[in-house]
Amino acid sequence: MGKIRVAIIGVGNCASALVQGVYYYKQKGGENVVGVAFPDVAGYKVTDIEFVVAFDVDKNKVGKDLAEAIFAPPNNALKITEVPKLDVPVLKGPVLDGVDSHLKGTLIQVSDEKEVDVAKALKDYGAEIAICYLPTGAVKAASYYAEQAMKAGVAFINAMPAPIASSEEWQRRFMKMNVPLAGDDVQNQIGATVLHKTLVNLIDLRGAKIENTYQINVGGTPDFANLMYRREGKEHTKTRAVKQMATHDFNAYIAPVAYIPFLGSKKIAHMVIEGRKFGDVPFRIEVMLEVYDPFNSAGMMVDVVRLVKLALDRGIGGPLISVSAWAFKNPPVHAPPHVAKQWVIEFIEGKRER
């Protein structure tokens, strides 16, 4: 199979984990790929992913090679491998609402380089797929990059909470242009949302009733610093994803609550579920999850990229229902994890169009 030419929008911790992970397995010869749900997607391997161009606004990253930029501050993702020089430039994109005013000039120093024509750059560097890793709250910026990708005929993966793939208007437009669209808000491999969803679905399947649930998260990444000022979108997608897994309504509160710098790229999630079972007897479940969040995201994204490439090969445009249900918190159509995975298998086998 050929290479999959990928553009990255937002060179943060998730981008760092994705680039590192791909080269980690390249250095291992593509063997023993641990932590990937689909090691082979219709012949495409993780090592077939190739990065061709990236966009950012931070002066620590713009103008540098992607291999250097992924380790530039404020990035603090765990380092699992050395990445060789890639000859992949990080270009200046528009700021728009991509940097919260509380972080501008402190955590993020905006580059004074000239903004590039993003659609032209995507074409010039031969990108097939663009991954949007912009921070939560960057709705205008996400919409801008979706527009540029569509203009360039490049498939768009929306890894952040802005409503792109879940928007009927964007779905219609990507369908009309015959450009694949997947999203919104990537659901981590072993993350708090998918674990919470699985527990809620299990309880519902077994006939018990949930009354109250909450999930609170703390972490030390720049994403958490951003979420302290822009958490509304994240709260909405996480809460909706969890509540969609039951056939009855219940009280739910799900939110990031603290940025703790010394945690680095580690995230700690606390979950509580309260309800009643047979005889109205109460039950309570408490869970604590500790993960290195960026690699949680990358473990899903390597699957998504290859599944979207398969859609490109087949000439399928518009929203990718199976891929989005499997890998994102707020997809066009929600499904429990085991159902969504079966949809993906059927999509790979050609039994499901999208």
N, C-alpha and C positions, 0 to 999 in steps of 0.2 A: 504494500500500500504506500501511497505518497505521504508527504508531510502535511501537517495541518497548521496553516499559517495564522497565528493569533496576534491580535493587538490588545494591549492592556490599557485601560482608562483608570488612572489612579494607582500610583505605585506605592501602595501602603503595605501593611503586614501580610494581608491576604495574597497580594501579588508576590511578595517575597517568598511565602510558603509554597505557592504554586511553582514559581521558577525553580526554587531550590529542589522541590520534590521531583520535578521532571528530570533535572540533571542528576539528582541522587540515583534515580533508577537507570539513567543512561550510563552512569559510571559502573553500575552493577550489570551492565549488558542487557538490561530489560528483563532480567530473571528475578524470581521471588518477589513479585510486586505485592507487598503486604499493604493492607488497608485500602483496597480498591474493590468496589462491588462488582465491577465488570472489567477484568483484566484484558479482555479482548472484545472489541465492539466491531463486529463484521470485518475483522482483520486489522482494525486500528488498535495500536498499543499506546500506552502512556508515553513511551519514548518517541512516538511519531509527532508529538506536539512541538511546534517550533515557534518561537516568539520573533516578531518582525519589527514592531514599533510600539512605543508606549507614550502616554500623555500624562502630564502632571502640571502643577503650578508652583510647587515648592522649589525654592532656589537651591536647596541641597540635592535636588534630583534632576531638575531640568538641565539639559546639555550634557548629561553624563550617560555612560553606557548603562544599559539596564542591569547588568551584572554588578555594577557598583551602586547604582541608585537603590536597589532593594535593601541594602545594608546601611543606607544613609539615615541619620536621625530626622524625624523622631521615631522611625521604624525600630522596633525592638523584638521582632519575631525570633524565636529560637533558631540558632544557626546549626543546620545539620550537615552542611557540605560546603565546599568551596565551589563557586560558579565561575567558569572561565569567561574571559571577555567574549561578549556575544555579538558585537558590532550591531547592537540594537539601540537606536537613540531614544532618549526620553525627551519629547518635544513639549513645548508650552501650549497648553490649551487655555480656553477662557476660564476665568474664575467664576463668574456668575454668582450663584449661591453655594459654591463648593467649599468655602471656608467660613466657618462661623466667626462672627465679629469678636467673640471672647478669645478665640485661638489665634486670630490673625496678628502677626507681629510678636507672638510669644512662642507657642508650640509650632506654628507654621509661619515661615517667612516666604512671602510671595515673590517669585522671580520677576525681574524686570525685563526678561527676554520678550521678544515680540511673539504674539500668538500666531499659531500656524493655521492654515486652512485644513481643518481636520478631515473632511471628506476627501480632499486631494491627497493628503498624506496617507490615508488608508489605501487609496488606489495606488499611489506611487510605490508603497512598500509591499504591495501585493497581499494585504490582509484578507482573509476569508471570514474570520470571526472576530468580533470585538467583545471583550469582557468589561462590563462597567462595575468597577470597584470603588466608586465615589462614596464619600461618607454619608451616613443617614442625614436627611434634611436637605440634601442637594438635589431638590426636585427639578428646578429649572435646568441645572447642569446635566442631569440624567436625560431630560427630554431633549436637550440640545444634542447630546452625543447619539441618542437614538435616531434623531433626525439625520445626523451626519452619516451614521452607519447605513441607514436606509437609502440615502442619496448615493452612497458609494456602492450599494449592492452587497453590503457586508452583513452577515448574520449578527444578531445582537443578543447578548446574554446579560440580563440585568440582575446582578448579584446583590443590589441594595434595595431598600424598601420602597422607593418611589414607584407609583403605580404605572408601569409600562406594559408588561405582559398581561397584567390583570385588567387593563383598560380596554374596553370594547373598541374605542376609537383607534388606539394604537394597533390592536389586533387587525382591525379592518384595513388599516393603511399598510401594514406589513404584508398582509395577505394580497392586497392589490399589487404590491411591488414584487411579490413572490420571494420575499426575504424571510428566512427563519427567525423566530423570536422565542426566547425562553426566559423565565423569571416568575415572580419577583422575590428578591431577598433570599439568598442561598440558605438552605437548611443544612446545618453542619452534620458531618458524618455521625459522630456520637455526641450530639449537642443537646442542650437543655430542651429545645423545642421538640425535637423528634422523640426524645425520651418521654417528655411530658405527654405528647400526642399518643404515644404507644400505651402508656399507662391509662390514659383516659379512655382510649378505644377498648382496651382490655376490660376495664370496669364496666363499660357500657355493654359490651358483648356478653358479659356474665350476669347481666340483669340487675346489677346494683345501681344506685343513684348517687351521683356526685352532687354535693350541695355547695361546697366552697373549695376553691383552689387558689394558690398563689405561687409565683416563682419570682425570686429576686436574684439578680446577678451582680457580681462585682468583678472588676478586672483592672489591669494596668496598661492596656494598649492605648494608642492615640484614639482608637475608635471609642473607647470608653470615655475618654476626655471629651470627645465630641458629643457623645450621648448624654452627658450631664446637661447640655443645653438644647439638644435636639433629639429627644427620646420619643416624641409622640408617634412618629411613623413606625419605629421599631416596636413600641408597645402595641400598636394596632395590629401589625402583621403577626406578632407572636401570639397575642391573645386570640385573634380570629382563627389562627391555625389550630390551636388547642381546642377551642370550643366546637370547631367543625367535626371533631372526632366522636362526638356523642349525639345521641338522638333526643336528648333532653337538655334544657337550659340549666345553667348553674352560675354562681358568682365566681368571677375570675379576676385576678390582678397579677399582671406579669410585667416586670419592668427592670431595667438596669438601675441600680440605686447608688453605686459609688464607684468613683475612679480612684484606685489605690496604686500609685506609681510603682511601688516596690514589688508588686505582683508581676510586672513585666508583661509578657504575652500570655500569662496564665489567666484563665477565667474560672471563677467558682460560682456555682449555681445552687441555690437551695429551693426545693420544691415541697409543697405540702398539698395533699388532697384529702378532703374530708367528705364523708357521705354516709349512706345507710344501706344496709343489705337486708337479708331475710329477717322478718319480724321487726323491722325498723331499728335493728341493732346497729349502732354507729361503728364506723371504722375510720382510721386515719393512717395515711402513708406519708412518710418523710424520706426525702432523697437528697443527697448532696453529690454533686458532680464537679470534678476538677479536671480541666483540660487545657491544652495549649491551643487556643482558639484558631489562629491562622491556619494551622495544618488540618484542623477539623473541616475548615472550608475547602481547602485545596483537595482533600480526599474526595470530595464530591465533584469539584470543578473539573478534574481530569476526566471524569465520566461524562459530564455535561458537554464539554468541548467535543469529544469524539461522537456523542450522539447527535449534536448539532451538525457536525461534519457529515454524518450519515444522511441527515435531512437535506443538506446541500447537494450531496451526490445524487439523491433521488429527485431533486427539483421540487422539494416541498417547502413552501413559504408559509408565513403566518405563524400563529401560536402553536407551539409544540406541546400538546396537552399531556402526554405521558411523561416526557422528560421533566416538565415543569412540576407536575404533581409529585414526582419522585424526589426532586432535588431542591425545591423552593418552599418557603413558608407561605407565600401568598400567590399561588398559581391561578391560572384561569379556572381550573377545576380541582377541587380538593379531593383527596383520597387517603385512606389509611396507608401506612408505609408498605405493608405486604401486598395490598392491591396495586399501588402505584408501581411497585417493582415488577409485578406481573405484566402491567401495561408496557413497561419499558422492554421487557423480554419479547413481548409480542411485536413491539415497534421494530426491534432489531431483526426479528425473524420476518418482517414484512407483512405480518398479519394485522397490524394496526397502522393506519396511514400516518397519524401524528400523535 
